[in-house]
Amino acid sequence: MPARFSLPSRNTVLKTALTIAIAAAGGSVASLLGLPAGWLMGGALAVTLGAMLGAPVAMPDRLRDVAFVLIGMSMGASVAPDSLTLIASWPISIAALAVELVIIVAATGWMLTRLFKLDPGTAYLSSFPGHLSFVLSIAATGVGNSRQIVIIQVIRILMLTIAVPIGTVFLPIDHFPPPEASAFMSPLQLLLLASGCVAVGLIFNWLRVPAGMVLGTMAAATGAKLGGFYVEAMPQPLVVTTFILTGALIGSRFVGITRSEFAAAAKGGLIATAMTLGIVTLTTLGVAQLVDMPFGQIWLGLSPGALEGMGALGIALGYDTAFIAAHHVIRLLMLSFAIPAVVVLVRWQEKKAQDRHI
């Protein structure tokens, strides 16, 4: 007999509703405070705190899969159709950006594995400077320790938020929101895109690709965007819902976390972020010797902070914000390809290590 569809229990529904409500409340507070990735990080922190305090939080597997699909769609839809053409501009700084990303991931990942004894999946996902929702959604699929990754990534963002504007604290800098989209996908477009993304995600799962649903969905959405099949943005309420669900999912994995785990991850996050800032500064010093533009403009373009924050500083200091924005778009595009590649490499190395012990 075919398996019958079973509705979730009342207890599961209540736990799920509470978890989403906590995530939405935390996300709204963080967003109102102007924190970077507020809906995502605020939700993750709120649910994390609730879990650590013993609140009955939970995320069912089916809702988790919905979050994975939405994350992949959001990442793909956020890629500008002309992103690849930007590589032809500013070749020296673009090359430096690529080298910088490799050094940041390699150095901080190595430090976290050697100094803090984190497993490779946790260490390298914690070291990626950007694409936060993508990193956290992959962590939520079981690659690495999502508890430690979210703590380290939260610390990175919060430290950058403080460190970047420290030299311009007396300037009248307001929050600089990202450009508003002029058109949004229709319900039919969303349905067609979601269907294609789910299909590719299932294929990736069948091929045993790590985090297959997330990676497959993102690959399909990105390919469709770059291929010109759609140009519209995801509706903002759906993007906010995506971040709330992802924050709830990540935070729900903090059930049973110990203080020692938190302390270890927090220390690693502080050191990793300090290393990242140092690498960015040294890279900027090198680029500044080869190009004729302000040091601060190069630093803002190469920094791993949020685009809206870097754009605000660029406007306040009279820099070329097109340069800054282009480099942040290209950084995210590079990470879109680098993150899956590193995850697959880490999984391959883990399998080799297991085979040697058999």
FIMARKE-96884 format. One record per residue (C-alpha): residue in one letter; x negated, y negated, z negated. Coordinates in Angstrom, 2 decimals, always signed. Example, Ala and Ser with C-alpha at 12.3 -4.5 7.8 and 13.67 -1.06 7.14 Angstrom:
<rs>
<type: A&x: -12.30&y: +4.50&z: -7.80>;
<type: S&x: -13.67&y: +1.06&z: -7.14>;
</rs>
This chain:
<rs>
<type: M&x: +0.00&y: +0.00&z: +0.00>;
<type: P&x: -1.30&y: -3.50&z: +0.76>;
<type: A&x: -2.30&y: -5.56&z: -2.24>;
<type: R&x: +0.45&y: -7.92&z: -3.30>;
<type: F&x: -0.21&y: -11.61&z: -3.78>;
<type: S&x: -0.14&y: -12.39&z: -7.49>;
<type: L&x: +0.53&y: -15.78&z: -8.97>;
<type: P&x: -1.90&y: -17.09&z: -11.59>;
<type: S&x: -0.84&y: -16.70&z: -15.18>;
<type: R&x: +0.64&y: -19.57&z: -17.15>;
<type: N&x: -2.52&y: -19.71&z: -19.27>;
<type: T&x: -4.71&y: -20.04&z: -16.16>;
<type: V&x: -2.50&y: -22.77&z: -14.73>;
<type: L&x: -2.67&y: -24.75&z: -17.97>;
<type: K&x: -6.46&y: -24.39&z: -18.22>;
<type: T&x: -6.87&y: -25.43&z: -14.59>;
<type: A&x: -4.55&y: -28.43&z: -14.99>;
<type: L&x: -6.45&y: -29.53&z: -18.10>;
<type: T&x: -9.79&y: -29.18&z: -16.32>;
<type: I&x: -8.68&y: -31.23&z: -13.33>;
<type: A&x: -7.12&y: -33.86&z: -15.60>;
<type: I&x: -10.38&y: -34.21&z: -17.55>;
<type: A&x: -12.37&y: -34.46&z: -14.31>;
<type: A&x: -10.01&y: -37.10&z: -12.91>;
<type: A&x: -10.16&y: -39.14&z: -16.12>;
<type: G&x: -13.96&y: -38.98&z: -16.28>;
<type: G&x: -14.28&y: -39.79&z: -12.61>;
<type: S&x: -11.96&y: -42.78&z: -12.81>;
<type: V&x: -13.87&y: -44.23&z: -15.77>;
<type: A&x: -17.23&y: -43.77&z: -14.04>;
<type: S&x: -15.86&y: -45.28&z: -10.83>;
<type: L&x: -14.46&y: -48.30&z: -12.67>;
<type: L&x: -17.88&y: -48.77&z: -14.30>;
<type: G&x: -19.45&y: -48.81&z: -10.83>;
<type: L&x: -21.66&y: -45.75&z: -11.42>;
<type: P&x: -23.07&y: -44.08&z: -8.29>;
<type: A&x: -21.03&y: -41.11&z: -7.11>;
<type: G&x: -18.67&y: -42.03&z: -9.93>;
<type: W&x: -15.79&y: -39.68&z: -9.12>;
<type: L&x: -18.14&y: -36.73&z: -8.80>;
<type: M&x: -20.57&y: -37.38&z: -11.62>;
<type: G&x: -17.98&y: -38.80&z: -14.01>;
<type: G&x: -15.80&y: -35.75&z: -13.49>;
<type: A&x: -18.71&y: -33.35&z: -13.89>;
<type: L&x: -19.90&y: -35.07&z: -17.07>;
<type: A&x: -16.42&y: -35.23&z: -18.58>;
<type: V&x: -15.69&y: -31.56&z: -17.96>;
<type: T&x: -19.20&y: -30.66&z: -19.10>;
<type: L&x: -18.64&y: -32.50&z: -22.38>;
<type: G&x: -15.24&y: -30.86&z: -22.77>;
<type: A&x: -16.72&y: -27.41&z: -22.16>;
<type: M&x: -19.56&y: -27.99&z: -24.60>;
<type: L&x: -17.03&y: -29.13&z: -27.23>;
<type: G&x: -15.01&y: -25.95&z: -26.74>;
<type: A&x: -12.13&y: -27.19&z: -24.57>;
<type: P&x: -10.39&y: -24.37&z: -22.61>;
<type: V&x: -11.59&y: -25.40&z: -19.15>;
<type: A&x: -11.56&y: -23.14&z: -16.09>;
<type: M&x: -11.50&y: -23.18&z: -12.28>;
<type: P&x: -9.90&y: -20.23&z: -10.41>;
<type: D&x: -11.80&y: -18.74&z: -7.49>;
<type: R&x: -9.16&y: -19.78&z: -4.92>;
<type: L&x: -9.34&y: -23.42&z: -6.00>;
<type: R&x: -13.13&y: -23.16&z: -5.96>;
<type: D&x: -13.01&y: -22.07&z: -2.32>;
<type: V&x: -10.75&y: -25.02&z: -1.48>;
<type: A&x: -13.35&y: -27.32&z: -3.05>;
<type: F&x: -16.10&y: -25.68&z: -0.97>;
<type: V&x: -14.20&y: -26.27&z: +2.27>;
<type: L&x: -13.42&y: -29.89&z: +1.39>;
<type: I&x: -17.05&y: -30.58&z: +0.48>;
<type: G&x: -18.29&y: -29.19&z: +3.79>;
<type: M&x: -15.72&y: -31.20&z: +5.72>;
<type: S&x: -16.59&y: -34.39&z: +3.85>;
<type: M&x: -20.30&y: -33.96&z: +4.50>;
<type: G&x: -19.76&y: -33.35&z: +8.19>;
<type: A&x: -17.28&y: -36.18&z: +8.60>;
<type: S&x: -19.64&y: -38.64&z: +6.92>;
<type: V&x: -22.32&y: -38.13&z: +9.61>;
<type: A&x: -22.30&y: -41.00&z: +12.09>;
<type: P&x: -22.03&y: -39.84&z: +15.73>;
<type: D&x: -25.11&y: -41.90&z: +16.67>;
<type: S&x: -27.22&y: -40.79&z: +13.68>;
<type: L&x: -29.67&y: -38.85&z: +15.85>;
<type: T&x: -30.37&y: -41.89&z: +18.04>;
<type: L&x: -31.62&y: -43.85&z: +15.01>;
<type: I&x: -34.70&y: -41.65&z: +14.89>;
<type: A&x: -36.12&y: -43.55&z: +17.86>;
<type: S&x: -36.35&y: -46.71&z: +15.74>;
<type: W&x: -39.00&y: -47.47&z: +13.12>;
<type: P&x: -41.10&y: -44.35&z: +13.93>;
<type: I&x: -43.75&y: -44.91&z: +11.26>;
<type: S&x: -41.32&y: -45.34&z: +8.38>;
<type: I&x: -39.14&y: -42.47&z: +9.61>;
<type: A&x: -42.18&y: -40.20&z: +9.73>;
<type: A&x: -43.16&y: -41.37&z: +6.24>;
<type: L&x: -39.63&y: -40.63&z: +5.04>;
<type: A&x: -39.85&y: -37.06&z: +6.31>;
<type: V&x: -43.26&y: -36.53&z: +4.68>;
<type: E&x: -42.02&y: -38.14&z: +1.48>;
<type: L&x: -39.03&y: -35.80&z: +1.23>;
<type: V&x: -41.26&y: -32.75&z: +1.68>;
<type: I&x: -43.64&y: -33.98&z: -1.03>;
<type: I&x: -40.81&y: -34.83&z: -3.45>;
<type: V&x: -39.10&y: -31.45&z: -3.07>;
<type: A&x: -42.36&y: -29.49&z: -3.14>;
<type: A&x: -43.95&y: -31.38&z: -6.05>;
<type: T&x: -40.92&y: -31.64&z: -8.33>;
<type: G&x: -39.80&y: -28.10&z: -7.49>;
<type: W&x: -43.26&y: -26.77&z: -8.32>;
<type: M&x: -43.35&y: -28.79&z: -11.54>;
<type: L&x: -39.97&y: -27.50&z: -12.70>;
<type: T&x: -40.93&y: -23.88&z: -12.00>;
<type: R&x: -44.36&y: -24.07&z: -13.62>;
<type: L&x: -43.88&y: -26.51&z: -16.48>;
<type: F&x: -40.28&y: -25.73&z: -17.42>;
<type: K&x: -40.18&y: -22.13&z: -16.14>;
<type: L&x: -37.02&y: -22.67&z: -14.10>;
<type: D&x: -36.15&y: -20.13&z: -11.41>;
<type: P&x: -36.90&y: -21.30&z: -7.84>;
<type: G&x: -33.25&y: -21.83&z: -6.91>;
<type: T&x: -32.66&y: -24.10&z: -9.90>;
<type: A&x: -35.95&y: -25.94&z: -9.50>;
<type: Y&x: -35.66&y: -26.74&z: -5.81>;
<type: L&x: -31.97&y: -27.64&z: -5.80>;
<type: S&x: -32.76&y: -29.96&z: -8.72>;
<type: S&x: -35.54&y: -31.58&z: -6.70>;
<type: F&x: -33.54&y: -32.67&z: -3.64>;
<type: P&x: -33.23&y: -36.48&z: -3.66>;
<type: G&x: -29.75&y: -36.90&z: -2.28>;
<type: H&x: -26.66&y: -35.14&z: -0.86>;
<type: L&x: -25.56&y: -34.64&z: -4.44>;
<type: S&x: -22.12&y: -33.16&z: -3.76>;
<type: F&x: -23.64&y: -30.68&z: -1.29>;
<type: V&x: -26.36&y: -29.65&z: -3.76>;
<type: L&x: -23.89&y: -29.19&z: -6.59>;
<type: S&x: -21.44&y: -27.24&z: -4.45>;
<type: I&x: -24.22&y: -24.85&z: -3.41>;
<type: A&x: -25.24&y: -24.50&z: -7.05>;
<type: A&x: -21.63&y: -23.67&z: -7.89>;
<type: T&x: -21.78&y: -20.67&z: -5.53>;
<type: G&x: -24.42&y: -19.06&z: -7.72>;
<type: V&x: -27.70&y: -20.35&z: -6.25>;
<type: G&x: -29.74&y: -21.35&z: -9.27>;
<type: N&x: -28.45&y: -22.44&z: -12.66>;
<type: S&x: -25.75&y: -25.02&z: -11.98>;
<type: R&x: -25.81&y: -26.19&z: -15.59>;
<type: Q&x: -29.43&y: -27.26&z: -15.43>;
<type: I&x: -29.17&y: -28.60&z: -11.89>;
<type: V&x: -26.31&y: -30.95&z: -12.71>;
<type: I&x: -28.12&y: -32.31&z: -15.79>;
<type: I&x: -31.33&y: -32.98&z: -13.84>;
<type: Q&x: -29.45&y: -34.56&z: -10.92>;
<type: V&x: -27.36&y: -36.73&z: -13.25>;
<type: I&x: -30.50&y: -38.01&z: -14.94>;
<type: R&x: -32.07&y: -38.74&z: -11.53>;
<type: I&x: -29.14&y: -40.88&z: -10.44>;
<type: L&x: -28.80&y: -42.71&z: -13.75>;
<type: M&x: -32.54&y: -43.46&z: -13.91>;
<type: L&x: -32.56&y: -44.77&z: -10.34>;
<type: T&x: -29.56&y: -46.94&z: -11.09>;
<type: I&x: -31.53&y: -48.55&z: -13.90>;
<type: A&x: -35.01&y: -48.55&z: -12.35>;
<type: V&x: -34.19&y: -49.91&z: -8.90>;
<type: P&x: -32.64&y: -53.25&z: -9.91>;
<type: I&x: -34.89&y: -53.86&z: -12.90>;
<type: G&x: -36.95&y: -56.45&z: -11.04>;
<type: T&x: -33.87&y: -58.35&z: -9.90>;
<type: V&x: -31.88&y: -58.28&z: -13.12>;
<type: F&x: -31.39&y: -62.05&z: -13.09>;
<type: L&x: -30.05&y: -62.21&z: -9.53>;
<type: P&x: -26.27&y: -62.42&z: -8.94>;
<type: I&x: -25.95&y: -58.96&z: -7.44>;
<type: D&x: -22.42&y: -57.59&z: -7.16>;
<type: H&x: -21.40&y: -54.04&z: -6.34>;
<type: F&x: -21.87&y: -53.48&z: -2.60>;
<type: P&x: -19.25&y: -50.98&z: -1.41>;
<type: P&x: -19.96&y: -48.94&z: +1.71>;
<type: P&x: -18.34&y: -50.14&z: +4.92>;
<type: E&x: -14.67&y: -49.26&z: +5.13>;
<type: A&x: -13.67&y: -46.87&z: +7.87>;
<type: S&x: -11.48&y: -48.32&z: +10.61>;
<type: A&x: -9.68&y: -45.05&z: +11.36>;
<type: F&x: -8.90&y: -41.87&z: +9.46>;
<type: M&x: -8.16&y: -38.36&z: +10.63>;
<type: S&x: -4.50&y: -37.49&z: +11.12>;
<type: P&x: -2.90&y: -34.50&z: +9.36>;
<type: L&x: -3.13&y: -32.52&z: +12.63>;
<type: Q&x: -6.83&y: -33.35&z: +13.02>;
<type: L&x: -7.49&y: -32.35&z: +9.42>;
<type: L&x: -5.65&y: -29.07&z: +9.92>;
<type: L&x: -7.56&y: -28.23&z: +13.11>;
<type: L&x: -10.90&y: -29.19&z: +11.58>;
<type: A&x: -10.19&y: -27.25&z: +8.40>;
<type: S&x: -9.20&y: -24.17&z: +10.43>;
<type: G&x: -12.43&y: -24.29&z: +12.42>;
<type: C&x: -14.49&y: -24.90&z: +9.28>;
<type: V&x: -12.91&y: -21.99&z: +7.43>;
<type: A&x: -13.51&y: -19.71&z: +10.41>;
<type: V&x: -17.20&y: -20.61&z: +10.59>;
<type: G&x: -17.47&y: -20.36&z: +6.79>;
<type: L&x: -16.05&y: -16.83&z: +6.88>;
<type: I&x: -18.54&y: -15.91&z: +9.61>;
<type: F&x: -21.38&y: -17.26&z: +7.46>;
<type: N&x: -20.08&y: -15.19&z: +4.54>;
<type: W&x: -19.91&y: -12.11&z: +6.77>;
<type: L&x: -23.51&y: -12.76&z: +7.83>;
<type: R&x: -24.40&y: -12.99&z: +4.10>;
<type: V&x: -25.70&y: -16.55&z: +4.44>;
<type: P&x: -26.23&y: -18.03&z: +0.93>;
<type: A&x: -23.36&y: -20.36&z: -0.01>;
<type: G&x: -21.80&y: -19.31&z: +3.28>;
<type: M&x: -18.47&y: -21.07&z: +2.92>;
<type: V&x: -20.06&y: -24.42&z: +2.07>;
<type: L&x: -22.82&y: -24.18&z: +4.67>;
<type: G&x: -20.53&y: -22.85&z: +7.38>;
<type: T&x: -17.93&y: -25.52&z: +6.78>;
<type: M&x: -20.54&y: -28.26&z: +6.84>;
<type: A&x: -22.15&y: -26.86&z: +10.00>;
<type: A&x: -18.80&y: -26.76&z: +11.79>;
<type: A&x: -17.76&y: -30.25&z: +10.70>;
<type: T&x: -21.17&y: -31.75&z: +11.51>;
<type: G&x: -21.32&y: -30.05&z: +14.90>;
<type: A&x: -17.85&y: -31.28&z: +15.77>;
<type: K&x: -18.72&y: -34.82&z: +14.70>;
<type: L&x: -22.01&y: -34.99&z: +16.59>;
<type: G&x: -20.33&y: -33.31&z: +19.56>;
<type: G&x: -17.79&y: -36.11&z: +19.77>;
<type: F&x: -14.71&y: -34.02&z: +18.98>;
<type: Y&x: -13.67&y: -36.57&z: +16.37>;
<type: V&x: -14.91&y: -39.94&z: +15.17>;
<type: E&x: -12.47&y: -40.73&z: +12.38>;
<type: A&x: -13.34&y: -40.57&z: +8.69>;
<type: M&x: -11.82&y: -38.36&z: +6.01>;
<type: P&x: -8.92&y: -40.10&z: +4.23>;
<type: Q&x: -10.24&y: -41.66&z: +1.04>;
<type: P&x: -7.73&y: -39.94&z: -1.27>;
<type: L&x: -8.88&y: -36.58&z: +0.11>;
<type: V&x: -12.53&y: -37.53&z: -0.46>;
<type: V&x: -11.76&y: -38.53&z: -4.05>;
<type: T&x: -9.87&y: -35.27&z: -4.54>;
<type: T&x: -12.89&y: -33.39&z: -3.20>;
<type: F&x: -15.20&y: -35.04&z: -5.71>;
<type: I&x: -12.78&y: -34.44&z: -8.59>;
<type: L&x: -12.49&y: -30.74&z: -7.75>;
<type: T&x: -16.26&y: -30.38&z: -7.36>;
<type: G&x: -16.88&y: -32.19&z: -10.64>;
<type: A&x: -14.35&y: -29.95&z: -12.37>;
<type: L&x: -15.96&y: -26.87&z: -10.86>;
<type: I&x: -19.48&y: -27.83&z: -11.93>;
<type: G&x: -18.43&y: -28.93&z: -15.40>;
<type: S&x: -16.47&y: -25.75&z: -16.01>;
<type: R&x: -19.71&y: -23.78&z: -15.75>;
<type: F&x: -21.00&y: -25.42&z: -18.92>;
<type: V&x: -18.94&y: -23.15&z: -21.15>;
<type: G&x: -21.32&y: -21.68&z: -23.71>;
<type: I&x: -24.32&y: -23.87&z: -22.88>;
<type: T&x: -26.82&y: -24.19&z: -25.70>;
<type: R&x: -28.54&y: -27.32&z: -26.96>;
<type: S&x: -31.91&y: -25.86&z: -26.05>;
<type: E&x: -30.79&y: -25.44&z: -22.43>;
<type: F&x: -29.62&y: -29.03&z: -22.31>;
<type: A&x: -32.82&y: -30.34&z: -23.88>;
<type: A&x: -35.00&y: -28.39&z: -21.43>;
<type: A&x: -33.07&y: -29.63&z: -18.41>;
<type: A&x: -33.01&y: -33.22&z: -19.66>;
<type: K&x: -36.79&y: -33.30&z: -20.08>;
<type: G&x: -37.27&y: -31.83&z: -16.62>;
<type: G&x: -34.92&y: -34.41&z: -15.16>;
<type: L&x: -36.83&y: -37.32&z: -16.67>;
<type: I&x: -40.18&y: -36.06&z: -15.43>;
<type: A&x: -38.82&y: -35.15&z: -11.97>;
<type: T&x: -37.29&y: -38.60&z: -11.53>;
<type: A&x: -40.48&y: -40.34&z: -12.65>;
<type: M&x: -42.43&y: -38.25&z: -10.14>;
<type: T&x: -39.94&y: -39.15&z: -7.39>;
<type: L&x: -40.27&y: -42.87&z: -8.11>;
<type: G&x: -44.05&y: -42.58&z: -8.06>;
<type: I&x: -44.07&y: -40.70&z: -4.74>;
<type: V&x: -41.74&y: -43.28&z: -3.16>;
<type: T&x: -43.93&y: -46.15&z: -4.36>;
<type: L&x: -47.15&y: -44.58&z: -3.07>;
<type: T&x: -45.52&y: -43.77&z: +0.28>;
<type: T&x: -44.29&y: -47.36&z: +0.56>;
<type: L&x: -47.79&y: -48.67&z: -0.15>;
<type: G&x: -49.12&y: -46.59&z: +2.74>;
<type: V&x: -46.39&y: -47.63&z: +5.19>;
<type: A&x: -46.82&y: -51.31&z: +4.24>;
<type: Q&x: -50.40&y: -51.16&z: +5.52>;
<type: L&x: -49.18&y: -50.11&z: +8.97>;
<type: V&x: -46.01&y: -52.15&z: +9.55>;
<type: D&x: -45.26&y: -55.83&z: +9.26>;
<type: M&x: -42.31&y: -55.97&z: +6.88>;
<type: P&x: -41.78&y: -56.73&z: +3.18>;
<type: F&x: -42.85&y: -54.10&z: +0.66>;
<type: G&x: -39.49&y: -54.29&z: -1.08>;
<type: Q&x: -37.60&y: -53.64&z: +2.15>;
<type: I&x: -39.64&y: -50.52&z: +2.85>;
<type: W&x: -39.23&y: -49.33&z: -0.74>;
<type: L&x: -35.46&y: -49.71&z: -0.61>;
<type: G&x: -35.32&y: -47.84&z: +2.69>;
<type: L&x: -37.44&y: -44.95&z: +1.40>;
<type: S&x: -35.94&y: -44.74&z: -2.10>;
<type: P&x: -33.58&y: -41.83&z: -2.90>;
<type: G&x: -30.93&y: -44.07&z: -4.44>;
<type: A&x: -27.36&y: -44.52&z: -3.25>;
<type: L&x: -26.86&y: -46.56&z: -0.07>;
<type: E&x: -24.46&y: -49.03&z: -1.70>;
<type: G&x: -26.98&y: -49.86&z: -4.43>;
<type: M&x: -29.88&y: -50.21&z: -2.04>;
<type: G&x: -27.75&y: -52.32&z: +0.29>;
<type: A&x: -26.84&y: -54.69&z: -2.53>;
<type: L&x: -30.47&y: -55.23&z: -3.42>;
<type: G&x: -31.37&y: -55.70&z: +0.25>;
<type: I&x: -28.76&y: -58.44&z: +0.65>;
<type: A&x: -29.84&y: -60.19&z: -2.57>;
<type: L&x: -33.49&y: -60.20&z: -1.53>;
<type: G&x: -32.87&y: -61.20&z: +2.10>;
<type: Y&x: -34.09&y: -57.92&z: +3.61>;
<type: D&x: -32.99&y: -56.22&z: +6.81>;
<type: T&x: -30.06&y: -54.13&z: +5.60>;
<type: A&x: -29.83&y: -52.35&z: +8.97>;
<type: F&x: -33.30&y: -50.92&z: +8.31>;
<type: I&x: -32.27&y: -49.81&z: +4.82>;
<type: A&x: -28.97&y: -48.28&z: +5.93>;
<type: A&x: -30.53&y: -46.44&z: +8.88>;
<type: H&x: -33.17&y: -44.84&z: +6.69>;
<type: H&x: -30.61&y: -43.66&z: +4.16>;
<type: V&x: -28.45&y: -42.17&z: +6.90>;
<type: I&x: -31.48&y: -40.39&z: +8.35>;
<type: R&x: -32.53&y: -39.18&z: +4.87>;
<type: L&x: -29.13&y: -37.57&z: +4.38>;
<type: L&x: -29.28&y: -36.08&z: +7.87>;
<type: M&x: -32.70&y: -34.59&z: +7.13>;
<type: L&x: -31.42&y: -33.16&z: +3.85>;
<type: S&x: -28.41&y: -31.65&z: +5.64>;
<type: F&x: -30.84&y: -29.37&z: +7.46>;
<type: A&x: -33.49&y: -29.08&z: +4.73>;
<type: I&x: -31.22&y: -27.95&z: +1.90>;
<type: P&x: -29.85&y: -24.85&z: +3.67>;
<type: A&x: -33.33&y: -23.97&z: +4.95>;
<type: V&x: -34.86&y: -24.14&z: +1.47>;
<type: V&x: -31.95&y: -22.19&z: -0.07>;
<type: V&x: -32.40&y: -19.40&z: +2.49>;
<type: L&x: -36.19&y: -19.41&z: +1.88>;
<type: V&x: -35.73&y: -19.21&z: -1.89>;
<type: R&x: -33.30&y: -16.32&z: -1.52>;
<type: W&x: -35.72&y: -14.53&z: +0.82>;
<type: Q&x: -38.58&y: -14.93&z: -1.65>;
<type: E&x: -36.38&y: -13.69&z: -4.50>;
<type: K&x: -35.46&y: -10.61&z: -2.47>;
<type: K&x: -39.13&y: -9.92&z: -1.70>;
<type: A&x: -39.96&y: -10.19&z: -5.40>;
<type: Q&x: -37.17&y: -7.78&z: -6.27>;
<type: D&x: -38.33&y: -5.31&z: -3.63>;
<type: R&x: -41.86&y: -5.34&z: -5.07>;
<type: H&x: -40.52&y: -4.40&z: -8.50>;
<type: I&x: -38.50&y: -1.44&z: -7.17>;
</rs>
